[in-house]
Amino acid sequence: MEKVVSEAEELPKAIVRRVVKDKLSDCSPDYDINIHKDALLAFAESARIFIHYLSATANDVCKESRRQTINSEDVFKALEETEFSEFVKPLKASLAEFKKKKKKKNDGKKDGGAAKEKEVKKKRKIEESSGKSGSKSKQKKGDNDNDNEENEEDDNGNE
């Protein structure tokens, strides 16, 4: 019995390979580990099945709480219900680290935006102060532009 999996459900092979190689290199740093194509497919399929099983269990936990959106606590409880409770503590630590990095990144964007806004205001002030001394030349140029427009209108027979 061979089950065909849609492309949408397949995990990216490059990511699966990287995750497996990173973990294996942590376990045995002295060796360069190669992964056979069939082993890579077995890892990918196992991960896909695990994700389906965990998401179905988390969905059940969510429904028991009369909610429609699965949250991280539902996933933690699902891990405990599926007898993978040893993953809960490292997953919580990883999630906290991810949130911390994301917050730091977002704060940096906000600070960067404020700094950029200050820089723009500073440039405007410089332009305004330099524009005051050269405003007569700008005025004359503007007047010439208006004169040209009036001359064009006269040439076309309008006005």
Protein Blocks (a to p, Z undefined) as FASTA:
>chain_A
ZZdddfklpccfklmmmmmmmmmmmmmmmbccdddfklmmmmmmmmmmmmmmmmmmmmmm
mmmnopabdcfklmmmmmmmnopammmmmmmmmmmmmmmmmmmmmmmmmmmmmmmmmmmm
mmmmmmmmmmmmmmmmmmmmmmmmmmmmmmmmmmnopZZ
